[in-house]
Amino acid sequence: MEKFITANIEETLPGSKWQAFGKIYRIRHKSNIKQWLLGVLVVLIIVMFLPWTQNIRAKGTVTTLRQEQRPQEINTVIAGRVEKWYVKEGDFVQAGDTLLRLGEVKVDYFDPELLPRTKQQITAKQQSIEGYKNKANTAVTQAKALAQGRELKLQSLENKLQQQYLKVISDSTDLIAVENELSVYKRQIAAAQLMLDSGSISLVDFEKRKVGYQNASAKRISSQNKLAQSRQELIALRIEMNSAVQEYTDKISKAEGDRYSSLSSVASTEADVAKLQNAYASYDIRNKLYYIIAPQSGQITKARKEGIGEMVKEGDMIVEIVPDHVQYAVEMYVAPMDLPLMDTGQKVRFIFDGFPAIVFSGWPSSSYGTFAGRVSAVETSVSYNGKFRVLVTEDPSEKKWPSLLRMGGGANGIALLKDVPVYFELWRNINGFPPEYYKPSAVKEKDGGGKKDK
């Protein structure tokens, strides 16, 4: 027993009756552990110097860059009652398709002949405008006729005034002649008195001369009266002329007043017509609003009013429509610490829900199933979740995004930063340092993309 214990196993094995030694121990096998360890170490050292793309990971959802391409509510502008549905949830519609017909619920619009009757009121008002315009034109014609009549009347009175003025001159001339004659008779009567006193003439001759003097005095009084009467008639003609001017001025002013009154009625009636036309247009538009029309092509979802006869108020949501032609984008949220690392034009790789992918975050070119994007906008205000929203659109220079993407789908984003060695990235993560700041420069390319400036 002691010999067996102290004997070399290699010497004992061949002659041993125990076969287990041959099964368990491989005595003559040489170990390669050293070579493997050395090879793995060399590979690790090589890997440490391989380039590694720094990145930031952020979860996001599929959306669209343009507001009009996002799911939108279709609301009713007027209050009404549901009368008929033309679509159901899940249907695809084209822009302009009728979705729903509403019925009227306001008493002011119950009249089925509201539009024709409003049109009749407009026509009547327009005819009234024509009548007022014709009345104004008639007043203009009347004013012109009165002006012409005034001119004729003034010319006639002017002629009479001229004649009367000549008559006054004639009567004044006659008066002068009579006064001259009276002065002669006066001298003669004085001479006759002296002659009578001297006895040169008889009393009969003296009486004849005295009668002639008295006749001349009477004739002078008559001429004076006639001249006064002529002057009075001249004054009366002038008064008549002023009266005629005043009379015609009053008539012309009244005609002008009627004209301006007609024009005022025209303006007032035109205002009424404008109000009626406004009401008519409103009624016409309201009739069209009874039919809810699809604003764009898409799928009908989330019907809020179902039953026939249900009431809806102004602004109530009827259904939601999801557009079918969408320029997809991804909205993702980054932490405030990573916000300085994000900038417009930066490259991002995405893994979309439902699309398998093999990802090597440090070697994006070796990944499979990821899709490229570029940062389109970085919001400067914090969102409700305490992070900042970043919008990323499809990179036109890379593989197109899947056509089966849908709004609201999940996306896992990997924002690509600077290329560094693997050992540097390990050292950075061990020390908890952030990725190196990198700001992409806008480089114009034919495909509209950009490349990183390292």
C-alpha positions in Angstrom: 0.0 0.0 0.0 2.8 2.4 0.9 4.5 1.6 -2.4 1.4 2.2 -4.4 0.9 5.6 -2.7 4.4 6.8 -3.3 4.7 5.4 -6.8 4.5 7.7 -9.9 1.0 7.6 -11.4 2.5 7.5 -14.9 4.4 4.3 -13.9 1.5 2.7 -12.2 -1.1 3.5 -14.9 -0.1 1.1 -17.6 -0.1 -2.0 -15.3 -2.9 -0.9 -13.1 -6.0 -3.0 -12.9 -8.1 0.1 -12.4 -9.3 1.4 -15.7 -10.7 4.6 -14.2 -7.3 6.2 -14.4 -7.5 6.0 -18.2 -10.9 7.5 -18.3 -10.4 10.5 -15.9 -6.9 11.7 -16.4 -5.3 12.6 -19.7 -1.8 12.4 -18.5 -0.1 13.0 -21.7 -2.2 16.0 -22.8 -0.4 19.4 -23.0 -2.4 22.5 -21.9 -2.9 25.6 -24.3 -4.2 27.9 -21.6 -1.3 30.2 -21.9 -1.6 30.6 -25.6 -5.4 31.3 -25.3 -4.9 33.8 -22.6 -2.2 35.6 -24.6 -4.4 35.6 -27.7 -7.4 37.0 -25.8 -5.2 39.7 -24.3 -3.9 40.7 -27.7 -7.5 40.8 -29.1 -8.6 42.9 -26.1 -5.7 45.3 -26.6 -6.6 45.7 -30.3 -10.3 46.2 -29.5 -9.3 48.9 -27.0 -7.9 50.9 -29.9 -10.8 50.4 -32.2 -13.0 53.5 -32.9 -16.1 53.9 -30.9 -18.9 56.3 -31.7 -20.2 58.1 -28.7 -24.0 58.3 -28.5 -26.9 59.4 -26.5 -30.0 57.1 -26.2 -33.5 58.5 -25.9 -36.9 57.0 -26.4 -39.4 58.7 -28.6 -42.6 58.3 -30.6 -43.5 58.5 -34.3 -45.1 61.8 -35.2 -44.9 64.2 -38.1 -43.1 67.5 -38.6 -46.0 69.4 -40.0 -49.0 70.2 -37.8 -51.6 69.6 -40.5 -50.4 66.0 -41.0 -51.1 65.0 -37.4 -54.3 63.4 -36.2 -56.9 66.2 -36.1 -60.3 66.7 -34.6 -63.2 67.5 -36.9 -65.5 69.9 -35.1 -68.9 71.3 -36.0 -69.2 75.1 -36.5 -72.9 75.3 -35.7 -75.2 73.6 -33.3 -77.4 70.9 -34.7 -78.9 67.5 -34.6 -77.4 64.4 -36.1 -79.5 63.3 -39.0 -77.4 60.9 -41.0 -73.9 59.3 -40.9 -72.1 58.6 -44.2 -69.0 56.9 -42.7 -68.1 54.7 -39.8 -65.0 54.3 -37.7 -62.1 52.8 -39.6 -63.2 54.1 -43.1 -60.8 55.8 -45.3 -62.1 59.0 -46.9 -60.9 61.5 -49.5 -60.7 65.2 -49.0 -64.2 66.7 -49.6 -66.1 63.5 -48.7 -69.3 64.0 -46.7 -69.0 62.5 -43.2 -72.2 63.6 -41.5 -75.4 65.6 -42.0 -76.8 67.8 -39.3 -80.3 69.2 -38.8 -81.3 72.7 -37.6 -82.1 73.3 -34.0 -82.5 77.1 -33.9 -85.9 78.7 -34.4 -84.5 81.6 -36.5 -83.4 79.2 -39.3 -86.4 76.8 -39.4 -88.0 78.4 -42.5 -87.2 76.2 -45.4 -87.6 79.1 -47.8 -85.3 81.4 -45.9 -82.9 81.9 -48.7 -85.5 82.7 -51.5 -87.3 85.1 -49.2 -84.1 86.9 -48.2 -83.4 87.1 -51.9 -86.8 88.7 -52.6 -86.1 91.3 -49.9 -82.7 92.1 -51.5 -84.4 92.5 -54.9 -87.1 94.8 -53.5 -84.5 96.9 -51.8 -82.5 97.2 -55.0 -85.6 98.3 -56.9 -86.2 100.9 -54.2 -82.7 102.1 -54.8 -83.4 102.5 -58.5 -86.6 104.5 -57.6 -84.7 106.8 -55.3 -82.0 107.3 -57.9 -84.7 108.2 -60.5 -86.2 110.7 -58.0 -82.8 112.3 -57.5 -82.3 112.6 -61.2 -85.8 114.1 -61.6 -84.9 116.6 -58.9 -81.7 117.5 -60.8 -83.8 118.1 -64.0 -86.3 120.2 -62.0 -83.5 122.3 -60.5 -82.1 122.9 -64.0 -85.5 123.9 -65.3 -86.1 126.3 -62.4 -82.6 127.8 -63.0 -83.5 128.4 -66.7 -86.9 129.8 -65.7 -85.2 132.2 -63.2 -82.9 133.4 -65.9 -85.8 134.1 -68.3 -87.8 135.8 -65.5 -84.8 138.0 -64.6 -84.2 138.9 -68.2 -87.9 140.0 -68.6 -87.8 142.0 -65.4 -84.5 143.5 -66.5 -86.1 144.7 -69.7 -89.0 146.2 -67.8 -86.6 147.9 -65.5 -84.8 149.4 -68.4 -88.0 150.6 -70.0 -89.2 152.1 -66.7 -85.8 153.8 -66.2 -86.2 155.4 -69.6 -89.7 156.4 -68.7 -88.4 158.1 -65.5 -85.8 160.0 -67.6 -88.6 161.0 -70.0 -90.9 162.2 -67.2 -88.0 164.1 -65.5 -87.3 165.8 -68.8 -91.0 166.8 -69.2 -90.9 168.2 -65.7 -87.9 170.3 -66.6 -89.6 171.6 -69.7 -92.8 172.5 -67.7 -90.7 174.2 -65.0 -88.9 176.3 -67.7 -92.3 177.2 -69.2 -93.6 178.1 -65.7 -90.6 180.4 -65.1 -91.4 182.1 -68.4 -95.0 182.6 -67.4 -93.9 183.9 -64.1 -91.7 186.6 -65.7 -94.5 187.4 -68.1 -97.1 187.8 -65.3 -94.7 190.1 -63.5 -94.2 192.2 -66.6 -97.9 192.2 -67.3 -98.6 193.5 -63.7 -96.3 196.4 -64.3 -97.8 197.1 -67.7 -101.3 196.9 -66.2 -100.4 199.4 -63.5 -99.0 201.7 -66.2 -102.1 201.2 -68.3 -100.2 199.7 -71.2 -102.4 196.6 -71.4 -105.9 195.9 -70.6 -107.1 193.8 -67.7 -108.2 191.2 -70.2 -104.7 190.6 -71.5 -103.4 190.5 -67.9 -106.0 187.9 -67.0 -105.0 185.8 -70.1 -101.4 185.8 -69.0 -102.5 184.9 -65.5 -104.5 181.9 -66.7 -101.5 180.8 -68.7 -99.3 180.9 -65.6 -101.9 179.0 -63.6 -102.1 176.3 -66.4 -98.3 176.0 -66.4 -98.3 175.6 -62.6 -100.9 172.8 -62.8 -99.0 171.2 -65.6 -95.8 171.2 -63.4 -97.7 169.5 -60.6 -99.0 166.8 -63.1 -95.4 166.3 -64.4 -94.1 166.0 -60.8 -96.8 163.4 -60.0 -96.1 161.5 -63.2 -92.3 161.5 -62.4 -93.0 160.3 -58.9 -95.2 157.5 -60.2 -92.6 156.4 -62.7 -90.0 156.3 -60.0 -92.4 154.3 -57.8 -92.9 151.8 -60.6 -89.2 151.5 -61.0 -88.8 150.7 -57.3 -91.7 148.1 -57.6 -89.9 146.4 -60.5 -86.7 146.1 -58.6 -88.6 144.7 -55.6 -90.3 142.2 -58.0 -86.9 141.2 -59.4 -85.6 140.5 -55.9 -88.8 138.6 -55.1 -88.4 136.5 -58.3 -84.8 135.7 -57.4 -85.9 134.7 -53.9 -88.8 132.6 -55.2 -86.8 130.7 -57.7 -84.0 130.3 -55.2 -86.5 128.7 -52.8 -87.8 126.4 -55.5 -84.3 125.4 -56.6 -83.2 124.8 -53.0 -86.3 122.6 -52.4 -85.5 120.6 -55.6 -81.9 120.2 -54.4 -83.2 119.2 -50.9 -85.4 116.5 -52.6 -82.4 115.3 -54.5 -80.2 115.0 -51.4 -83.0 113.4 -49.6 -83.3 110.8 -52.4 -79.5 110.3 -52.3 -79.7 109.8 -48.6 -82.5 107.2 -49.0 -80.3 105.5 -51.7 -77.4 105.3 -49.2 -79.6 104.0 -46.4 -81.3 101.5 -48.7 -77.9 100.3 -50.0 -76.8 99.8 -46.4 -80.0 97.7 -45.9 -79.1 95.7 -49.1 -75.6 95.1 -47.8 -77.1 93.8 -44.5 -79.5 91.6 -46.3 -76.7 90.3 -48.6 -74.6 89.6 -45.6 -77.5 87.7 -44.0 -78.1 85.9 -47.3 -74.4 84.8 -47.4 -74.5 83.7 -43.8 -77.7 81.7 -44.4 -76.1 80.1 -47.5 -72.9 79.2 -45.6 -74.9 77.9 -42.7 -76.8 75.6 -45.1 -73.5 74.2 -46.3 -72.3 73.7 -42.7 -75.1 71.2 -42.2 -72.8 68.8 -44.0 -69.5 67.9 -42.2 -66.8 67.5 -44.9 -63.5 65.8 -44.6 -60.8 68.4 -44.7 -58.2 66.0 -46.0 -57.7 62.3 -47.0 -57.3 59.9 -44.1 -58.9 57.4 -41.8 -61.9 58.1 -39.5 -61.4 57.3 -35.8 -62.8 58.3 -32.4 -66.4 59.1 -33.3 -67.8 61.1 -30.3 -71.4 61.3 -31.5 -73.0 58.1 -32.6 -76.8 58.1 -32.4 -79.3 59.6 -34.9 -80.9 62.7 -33.3 -78.1 63.4 -30.8 -77.5 67.1 -30.2 -74.1 68.8 -30.9 -73.0 72.3 -29.8 -70.8 74.8 -31.6 -67.2 73.5 -31.6 -68.0 70.0 -30.4 -65.7 67.2 -31.8 -67.5 64.9 -34.2 -64.7 62.5 -35.2 -60.9 62.4 -35.5 -59.2 61.9 -38.9 -55.7 60.5 -39.3 -54.1 61.8 -42.5 -52.8 59.1 -44.9 -50.1 61.2 -46.5 -47.6 62.0 -43.8 -44.1 63.1 -43.6 -43.0 61.1 -40.6 -40.7 62.4 -37.9 -39.8 61.2 -34.4 -40.2 63.3 -31.3 -37.8 62.2 -28.5 -37.0 63.7 -25.2 -33.5 64.2 -23.9 -32.4 65.1 -20.4 -31.2 68.6 -19.7 -27.7 67.3 -19.2 -27.6 66.0 -22.8 -29.3 69.0 -24.4 -26.0 70.9 -25.2 -25.0 67.8 -27.2 -28.0 68.1 -29.5 -28.0 70.4 -32.5 -29.8 70.8 -35.8 -28.5 68.5 -38.5 -27.0 65.9 -36.1 -27.3 62.3 -37.1 -29.6 59.9 -35.2 -30.2 56.1 -35.6 -33.6 54.7 -34.8 -35.0 51.3 -33.8 -38.7 51.3 -34.6 -41.1 49.1 -32.6 -42.1 46.1 -34.7 -39.0 46.2 -36.9 -36.3 43.8 -35.8 -32.8 45.1 -35.5 -29.3 44.1 -34.4 -27.6 47.1 -32.8 -24.0 47.8 -32.0 -24.3 51.3 -30.5 -20.7 52.1 -30.8 -20.4 50.8 -34.4 -23.5 52.1 -36.2 -22.2 51.0 -39.6 -22.3 47.4 -38.3 -25.8 47.6 -37.0 -28.7 46.0 -38.9 -32.3 47.1 -39.0 -31.7 50.7 -37.8 -32.8 53.8 -39.8 -31.1 57.1 -40.1 -32.4 60.5 -39.3 -31.3 64.1 -38.8 -32.3 66.5 -36.0 -34.7 69.0 -37.5 -35.5 71.1 -34.4 -34.6 71.3 -30.8 -37.1 73.0 -28.5 -35.7 75.5 -26.1 -38.5 75.1 -23.5 -38.8 72.2 -21.1 -41.6 69.8 -21.6 -44.1 68.5 -19.0 -41.8 65.6 -18.2 -38.8 67.7 -17.3 -37.0 67.0 -20.6 -36.5 68.8 -23.8 -38.3 67.8 -27.0 -36.2 67.1 -30.2 -37.8 66.5 -33.6 -35.9 64.2 -36.0 -36.8 63.7 -39.7 -35.8 61.1 -42.2 -32.2 61.4 -43.6 -32.7 61.6 -47.4 -29.2 60.3 -48.1 -29.8 57.0 -46.3 -32.3 54.1 -46.4 -35.9 55.2 -46.4 -38.0 54.7 -43.3 -40.5 51.8 -43.3 -43.8 52.6 -45.1 -45.7 50.8 -42.4 -44.8 53.3 -39.7 -47.9 54.6 -37.8 -48.4 57.7 -35.7 -47.7 57.1 -32.1 -45.4 54.1 -32.6 -42.4 53.7 -30.4 -38.8 54.5 -31.5 -35.6 54.1 -29.7 -33.1 56.8 -30.8 -29.4 56.8 -30.7 -27.8 60.2 -31.3 -24.4 59.8 -32.8 -21.6 62.0 -31.4 -17.8 61.9 -31.7 -15.7 58.9 -32.7 -13.2 58.0 -29.9 -11.2 54.9 -29.1 -12.9 52.1 -27.0 -10.5 52.6 -24.1 -11.4 56.2 -23.9 -15.1 55.4 -23.8 -14.5 52.8 -21.1 -12.5 55.3 -19.1 -15.2 58.0 -19.5 -18.0 55.6 -18.3 -16.0 54.4 -15.4 -15.4 58.0 -14.3 -19.0 59.1 -15.1 -17.9 61.8 -17.5 -20.4 63.1 -20.2 -19.7 62.5 -23.9 -17.5 65.0 -25.5 -19.4 68.1 -26.8 -19.8 68.0 -30.6 -21.6 70.5 -32.8 -22.2 69.4 -36.4 -21.3 71.9 -39.1 -23.7 72.5 -41.9 -22.0 71.2 -45.1 -24.0 71.6 -48.3 -24.2 68.4 -50.3 -26.1 67.5 -53.4 -28.4 65.1 -51.5 -29.2 67.8 -49.0 -27.5 66.0 -46.1 -24.6 67.0 -43.9 -21.6 65.3 -42.5 -19.8 65.6 -39.1 -16.9 67.8 -38.6 -14.6 65.9 -36.3 
